[in-house]
Amino acid sequence: MKYKYLFYIPLLAIVSCNKPEQKDKASASAIPKESVTLASVKPQVGKEISWKGLLNGKTPVFIHYQLDGNVIVGEITYLNTKNRLPITLLGTVDDDNNYRILEFEKSGNITGVITGKPADGDFKGSWFSPKTRKELVLNLVKKDTALISREIETKVEDLFGRYHYQYSEAGYQGDLEIKRLPDSKAVFGITSITGEPARNLAQIDDDTISLKTTDFTYKLADTDDCEFRVKFYKGFALVQHTQGVCSGQFGLNATIAGIYLKTK
Protein backbone atom coordinates (compact mmCIF):
# COMPACT_ATOMS: atom_id res chain seq x y z
CA MET A 1 0.00 0.00 0.00
CA LYS A 2 1.27 3.47 -0.83
CA TYR A 3 0.08 6.79 0.41
CA LYS A 4 0.99 10.18 -0.98
CA TYR A 5 0.13 13.36 0.78
CA LEU A 6 1.24 16.89 0.07
CA PHE A 7 1.94 18.67 3.27
CA TYR A 8 3.33 22.01 4.31
CA ILE A 9 5.65 23.29 6.96
CA PRO A 10 3.20 24.86 9.42
CA LEU A 11 3.34 28.64 9.72
CA LEU A 12 0.43 28.78 12.13
CA ALA A 13 -0.32 26.81 15.28
CA ILE A 14 -3.06 24.19 15.02
CA VAL A 15 -5.21 26.28 17.30
CA SER A 16 -5.07 30.06 17.02
CA CYS A 17 -4.09 31.92 20.16
CA ASN A 18 -6.92 34.35 19.43
CA LYS A 19 -9.55 31.66 20.06
CA PRO A 20 -11.31 31.60 23.44
CA GLU A 21 -9.73 29.44 26.12
CA GLN A 22 -12.68 27.03 26.18
CA LYS A 23 -12.37 26.33 22.45
CA ASP A 24 -8.62 25.74 22.84
CA LYS A 25 -9.39 23.06 25.38
CA ALA A 26 -12.05 21.51 23.18
CA SER A 27 -9.85 21.48 20.10
CA ALA A 28 -7.05 19.76 21.98
CA SER A 29 -9.38 16.96 22.95
CA ALA A 30 -9.70 15.96 19.29
CA ILE A 31 -5.99 15.21 18.94
CA PRO A 32 -5.19 11.48 19.08
CA LYS A 33 -3.55 10.41 22.33
CA GLU A 34 -0.59 8.08 22.43
CA SER A 35 0.56 8.06 26.06
CA VAL A 36 -1.73 5.35 27.44
CA THR A 37 0.04 2.11 28.35
CA LEU A 38 -1.62 -1.25 27.78
CA ALA A 39 -2.40 -2.95 31.07
CA SER A 40 -2.00 -6.68 31.59
CA VAL A 41 -5.49 -7.18 33.00
CA LYS A 42 -7.78 -10.05 32.08
CA PRO A 43 -10.91 -9.12 30.09
CA GLN A 44 -14.01 -8.38 32.12
CA VAL A 45 -16.54 -11.21 32.08
CA GLY A 46 -20.25 -10.83 32.82
CA LYS A 47 -22.42 -7.73 32.92
CA GLU A 48 -21.36 -4.56 31.19
CA ILE A 49 -21.06 -1.18 32.89
CA SER A 50 -24.07 0.98 32.03
CA TRP A 51 -24.90 4.68 32.42
CA LYS A 52 -27.94 6.80 31.64
CA GLY A 53 -28.23 10.58 31.71
CA LEU A 54 -28.32 13.84 29.81
CA LEU A 55 -26.12 15.56 27.27
CA ASN A 56 -26.15 19.34 27.66
CA GLY A 57 -28.95 18.95 30.21
CA LYS A 58 -31.58 17.98 27.63
CA THR A 59 -30.57 15.09 25.34
CA PRO A 60 -31.12 11.66 26.97
CA VAL A 61 -28.41 9.07 26.32
CA PHE A 62 -27.67 5.49 27.34
CA ILE A 63 -24.09 4.19 27.40
CA HIS A 64 -22.80 0.70 28.08
CA TYR A 65 -19.31 -0.77 27.72
CA GLN A 66 -16.88 -3.44 28.84
CA LEU A 67 -13.26 -3.02 29.93
CA ASP A 68 -10.38 -5.11 28.60
CA GLY A 69 -7.41 -3.86 30.57
CA ASN A 70 -7.44 -0.16 29.76
CA VAL A 71 -9.44 -0.58 26.52
CA ILE A 72 -13.11 0.47 26.41
CA VAL A 73 -15.56 -1.19 23.99
CA GLY A 74 -19.25 -0.32 24.00
CA GLU A 75 -22.12 1.66 22.52
CA ILE A 76 -24.04 4.90 22.98
CA THR A 77 -27.73 5.32 22.16
CA TYR A 78 -29.44 8.69 21.79
CA LEU A 79 -32.83 7.99 23.33
CA ASN A 80 -34.61 10.90 21.63
CA THR A 81 -33.98 9.53 18.12
CA LYS A 82 -36.68 7.65 16.22
CA ASN A 83 -34.92 4.31 15.77
CA ARG A 84 -32.61 4.51 18.81
CA LEU A 85 -29.77 2.88 16.90
CA PRO A 86 -26.64 2.21 18.99
CA ILE A 87 -23.36 3.81 17.90
CA THR A 88 -19.97 2.16 18.45
CA LEU A 89 -17.80 3.48 21.29
CA LEU A 90 -14.07 2.72 21.53
CA GLY A 91 -11.66 4.28 23.98
CA THR A 92 -8.93 4.01 26.59
CA VAL A 93 -8.39 4.64 30.31
CA ASP A 94 -5.21 6.39 31.42
CA ASP A 95 -3.19 5.76 34.59
CA ASP A 96 -5.27 8.31 36.54
CA ASN A 97 -8.54 6.58 35.55
CA ASN A 98 -9.52 9.30 33.09
CA TYR A 99 -11.69 8.01 30.26
CA ARG A 100 -11.39 9.07 26.62
CA ILE A 101 -14.05 7.44 24.43
CA LEU A 102 -14.58 7.89 20.68
CA GLU A 103 -17.96 7.68 18.94
CA PHE A 104 -17.43 5.92 15.59
CA GLU A 105 -19.50 5.77 12.42
CA LYS A 106 -19.06 2.63 10.29
CA SER A 107 -16.85 4.61 7.90
CA GLY A 108 -14.33 5.29 10.66
CA ASN A 109 -15.46 8.91 11.07
CA ILE A 110 -15.46 10.03 14.70
CA THR A 111 -18.58 12.05 15.52
CA GLY A 112 -17.97 12.60 19.21
CA VAL A 113 -15.25 12.48 21.87
CA ILE A 114 -16.33 11.70 25.44
CA THR A 115 -13.96 12.51 28.29
CA GLY A 116 -14.45 12.19 32.02
CA LYS A 117 -13.70 10.30 35.19
CA PRO A 118 -16.42 7.95 36.48
CA ALA A 119 -17.12 7.68 40.19
CA ASP A 120 -19.05 5.00 42.10
CA GLY A 121 -22.48 6.19 41.03
CA ASP A 122 -22.01 8.92 38.44
CA PHE A 123 -20.00 9.94 35.41
CA LYS A 124 -19.40 13.64 34.95
CA GLY A 125 -17.61 14.68 31.81
CA SER A 126 -17.94 16.30 28.41
CA TRP A 127 -18.87 15.45 24.83
CA PHE A 128 -16.95 17.19 22.06
CA SER A 129 -17.83 17.36 18.34
CA PRO A 130 -14.77 17.28 16.02
CA LYS A 131 -16.95 18.73 13.24
CA THR A 132 -18.62 21.67 14.97
CA ARG A 133 -15.89 22.15 17.64
CA LYS A 134 -18.62 22.41 20.29
CA GLU A 135 -18.20 20.95 23.75
CA LEU A 136 -21.24 19.90 25.81
CA VAL A 137 -21.61 18.85 29.43
CA LEU A 138 -22.32 15.15 30.04
CA ASN A 139 -23.93 13.95 33.28
CA LEU A 140 -24.61 10.23 33.73
CA VAL A 141 -25.92 8.01 36.52
CA LYS A 142 -24.90 4.37 36.85
CA LYS A 143 -27.59 1.81 35.97
CA ASP A 144 -27.94 -1.83 36.95
CA THR A 145 -28.49 -3.72 33.68
CA ALA A 146 -28.33 -7.31 32.49
CA LEU A 147 -26.30 -6.69 29.32
CA ILE A 148 -23.67 -9.37 28.74
CA SER A 149 -20.25 -8.45 27.36
CA ARG A 150 -19.75 -9.44 23.72
CA GLU A 151 -16.61 -11.08 22.40
CA ILE A 152 -13.97 -8.52 21.42
CA GLU A 153 -10.94 -10.75 20.89
CA THR A 154 -10.11 -11.62 17.28
CA LYS A 155 -8.18 -14.38 15.51
CA VAL A 156 -5.08 -13.96 13.39
CA GLU A 157 -6.88 -15.12 10.25
CA ASP A 158 -9.62 -12.50 10.75
CA LEU A 159 -7.56 -9.35 11.40
CA PHE A 160 -6.30 -8.63 7.88
CA GLY A 161 -7.79 -5.67 6.03
CA ARG A 162 -8.05 -1.89 6.15
CA TYR A 163 -8.54 0.27 9.24
CA HIS A 164 -9.35 3.97 9.37
CA TYR A 165 -10.21 6.89 11.63
CA GLN A 166 -10.89 10.56 10.99
CA TYR A 167 -11.97 13.47 13.16
CA SER A 168 -14.20 15.01 10.47
CA GLU A 169 -12.89 16.09 7.07
CA ALA A 170 -10.83 18.91 8.60
CA GLY A 171 -9.34 16.93 11.49
CA TYR A 172 -6.77 14.24 12.07
CA GLN A 173 -7.05 11.19 9.80
CA GLY A 174 -5.28 7.84 9.80
CA ASP A 175 -5.11 4.63 7.77
CA LEU A 176 -3.68 1.23 8.64
CA GLU A 177 -3.58 -1.70 6.22
CA ILE A 178 -2.30 -5.21 6.84
CA LYS A 179 -2.12 -8.02 4.29
CA ARG A 180 -1.51 -11.71 4.86
CA LEU A 181 1.59 -13.45 3.48
CA PRO A 182 2.59 -17.14 3.58
CA ASP A 183 4.53 -18.66 6.50
CA SER A 184 2.95 -16.56 9.28
CA LYS A 185 4.11 -13.29 7.79
CA ALA A 186 2.30 -10.08 6.90
CA VAL A 187 2.93 -6.72 5.26
CA PHE A 188 1.59 -3.56 6.93
CA GLY A 189 1.73 0.20 6.62
CA ILE A 190 0.36 3.21 8.51
CA THR A 191 -0.26 6.77 7.35
CA SER A 192 -1.84 9.66 9.25
CA ILE A 193 -2.10 13.40 8.79
CA THR A 194 -2.86 16.25 11.15
CA GLY A 195 -5.87 18.54 10.96
CA GLU A 196 -6.20 21.81 9.10
CA PRO A 197 -4.71 24.32 8.49
CA ALA A 198 -1.38 22.46 8.40
CA ARG A 199 -1.53 18.92 6.99
CA ASN A 200 1.55 17.24 8.44
CA LEU A 201 2.44 13.61 7.87
CA ALA A 202 3.29 10.57 9.99
CA GLN A 203 4.02 7.46 7.97
CA ILE A 204 5.32 3.93 8.36
CA ASP A 205 6.14 2.60 4.90
CA ASP A 206 5.02 -0.90 3.96
CA ASP A 207 7.15 -3.50 5.71
CA THR A 208 7.06 -7.27 6.18
CA ILE A 209 6.74 -8.66 9.70
CA SER A 210 6.30 -11.99 11.44
CA LEU A 211 2.73 -12.33 12.72
CA LYS A 212 1.73 -15.35 14.80
CA THR A 213 -0.54 -13.59 17.29
CA THR A 214 -3.05 -10.71 17.20
CA ASP A 215 -0.45 -8.09 18.12
CA PHE A 216 3.08 -7.09 17.23
CA THR A 217 5.70 -4.55 18.24
CA TYR A 218 7.58 -2.60 15.59
CA LYS A 219 10.63 -0.35 15.82
CA LEU A 220 11.44 2.16 13.11
CA ALA A 221 14.89 1.46 11.66
CA ASP A 222 17.78 3.70 12.64
CA THR A 223 15.93 5.23 15.61
CA ASP A 224 16.41 4.91 19.37
CA ASP A 225 12.91 5.60 20.66
CA CYS A 226 10.43 5.16 17.78
CA GLU A 227 8.78 1.91 18.78
CA PHE A 228 5.07 1.10 18.91
CA ARG A 229 2.69 -1.80 19.50
CA VAL A 230 -0.27 -2.69 17.27
CA LYS A 231 -3.01 -4.74 18.96
CA PHE A 232 -5.93 -6.07 16.90
CA TYR A 233 -9.40 -6.62 18.31
CA LYS A 234 -12.63 -7.71 16.70
CA GLY A 235 -13.38 -4.78 14.39
CA PHE A 236 -10.64 -2.35 15.38
CA ALA A 237 -6.93 -1.89 16.06
CA LEU A 238 -5.09 0.05 18.76
CA VAL A 239 -1.69 1.61 18.01
CA GLN A 240 0.33 2.85 20.99
CA HIS A 241 3.92 4.01 21.44
CA THR A 242 6.11 1.97 23.76
CA GLN A 243 9.08 4.36 23.91
CA GLY A 244 8.57 8.11 23.71
CA VAL A 245 6.53 9.51 20.82
CA CYS A 246 8.94 9.14 17.87
CA SER A 247 10.06 12.76 18.23
CA GLY A 248 11.64 14.14 15.10
CA GLN A 249 10.50 11.25 12.89
CA PHE A 250 7.19 12.75 11.75
CA GLY A 251 5.72 16.14 10.89
CA LEU A 252 4.74 18.60 13.62
CA ASN A 253 2.02 17.10 15.89
CA ALA A 254 1.63 14.11 13.55
CA THR A 255 1.31 10.67 15.16
CA ILE A 256 0.52 7.11 14.17
CA ALA A 257 -0.97 6.39 17.60
CA GLY A 258 -4.73 6.00 17.86
CA ILE A 259 -7.75 3.72 17.50
CA TYR A 260 -8.46 2.57 13.95
CA LEU A 261 -11.83 1.07 13.00
CA LYS A 262 -11.85 -1.85 10.56
CA THR A 263 -13.63 -0.72 7.39
CA LYS A 264 -12.75 -3.48 4.91
ChimeraX attribute file (.defattr): number of C-alpha atoms within 10 A of each C-alpha:
attribute: neighborCount
match mode: 1-to-1
recipient: residues
	/A:1	14
	/A:2	8
	/A:3	13
	/A:4	8
	/A:5	11
	/A:6	8
	/A:7	13
	/A:8	12
	/A:9	10
	/A:10	14
	/A:11	8
	/A:12	10
	/A:13	11
	/A:14	18
	/A:15	14
	/A:16	10
	/A:17	10
	/A:18	7
	/A:19	9
	/A:20	9
	/A:21	10
	/A:22	10
	/A:23	15
	/A:24	16
	/A:25	12
	/A:26	20
	/A:27	19
	/A:28	12
	/A:29	20
	/A:30	24
	/A:31	18
	/A:32	20
	/A:33	18
	/A:34	19
	/A:35	16
	/A:36	16
	/A:37	15
	/A:38	20
	/A:39	13
	/A:40	9
	/A:41	10
	/A:42	9
	/A:43	16
	/A:44	12
	/A:45	13
	/A:46	12
	/A:47	16
	/A:48	21
	/A:49	19
	/A:50	21
	/A:51	22
	/A:52	20
	/A:53	22
	/A:54	17
	/A:55	18
	/A:56	14
	/A:57	11
	/A:58	10
	/A:59	13
	/A:60	18
	/A:61	20
	/A:62	20
	/A:63	21
	/A:64	23
	/A:65	24
	/A:66	24
	/A:67	20
	/A:68	19
	/A:69	16
	/A:70	19
	/A:71	21
	/A:72	20
	/A:73	22
	/A:74	22
	/A:75	20
	/A:76	21
	/A:77	18
	/A:78	18
	/A:79	17
	/A:80	11
	/A:81	11
	/A:82	7
	/A:83	9
	/A:84	13
	/A:85	12
	/A:86	15
	/A:87	16
	/A:88	19
	/A:89	22
	/A:90	22
	/A:91	22
	/A:92	25
	/A:93	22
	/A:94	15
	/A:95	13
	/A:96	7
	/A:97	13
	/A:98	14
	/A:99	20
	/A:100	22
	/A:101	22
	/A:102	25
	/A:103	21
	/A:104	23
	/A:105	16
	/A:106	13
	/A:107	14
	/A:108	23
	/A:109	20
	/A:110	25
	/A:111	19
	/A:112	24
	/A:113	23
	/A:114	22
	/A:115	21
	/A:116	18
	/A:117	14
	/A:118	17
	/A:119	11
	/A:120	7
	/A:121	10
	/A:122	16
	/A:123	20
	/A:124	15
	/A:125	19
	/A:126	19
	/A:127	25
	/A:128	22
	/A:129	21
	/A:130	25
	/A:131	15
	/A:132	9
	/A:133	14
	/A:134	14
	/A:135	21
	/A:136	15
	/A:137	14
	/A:138	23
	/A:139	21
	/A:140	21
	/A:141	17
	/A:142	19
	/A:143	16
	/A:144	10
	/A:145	12
	/A:146	11
	/A:147	14
	/A:148	13
	/A:149	19
	/A:150	14
	/A:151	10
	/A:152	14
	/A:153	12
	/A:154	15
	/A:155	13
	/A:156	15
	/A:157	11
	/A:158	12
	/A:159	22
	/A:160	18
	/A:161	14
	/A:162	18
	/A:163	23
	/A:164	25
	/A:165	25
	/A:166	28
	/A:167	25
	/A:168	19
	/A:169	12
	/A:170	14
	/A:171	19
	/A:172	23
	/A:173	27
	/A:174	26
	/A:175	21
	/A:176	23
	/A:177	18
	/A:178	19
	/A:179	15
	/A:180	17
	/A:181	13
	/A:182	6
	/A:183	9
	/A:184	13
	/A:185	13
	/A:186	17
	/A:187	18
	/A:188	19
	/A:189	18
	/A:190	23
	/A:191	24
	/A:192	27
	/A:193	27
	/A:194	26
	/A:195	21
	/A:196	15
	/A:197	15
	/A:198	19
	/A:199	24
	/A:200	23
	/A:201	24
	/A:202	21
	/A:203	21
	/A:204	15
	/A:205	15
	/A:206	16
	/A:207	13
	/A:208	15
	/A:209	15
	/A:210	12
	/A:211	17
	/A:212	14
	/A:213	13
	/A:214	17
	/A:215	16
	/A:216	15
	/A:217	15
	/A:218	14
	/A:219	16
	/A:220	14
	/A:221	8
	/A:222	7
	/A:223	12
	/A:224	11
	/A:225	16
	/A:226	19
	/A:227	18
	/A:228	22
	/A:229	18
	/A:230	18
	/A:231	18
	/A:232	25
	/A:233	21
	/A:234	14
	/A:235	16
	/A:236	22
	/A:237	22
	/A:238	21
	/A:239	23
	/A:240	24
	/A:241	26
	/A:242	20
	/A:243	14
	/A:244	13
	/A:245	20
	/A:246	21
	/A:247	14
	/A:248	9
	/A:249	16
	/A:250	18
	/A:251	20
	/A:252	19
	/A:253	17
	/A:254	25
	/A:255	30
	/A:256	27
	/A:257	23
	/A:258	24
	/A:259	27
	/A:260	25
	/A:261	29
	/A:262	24
	/A:263	14
	/A:264	11
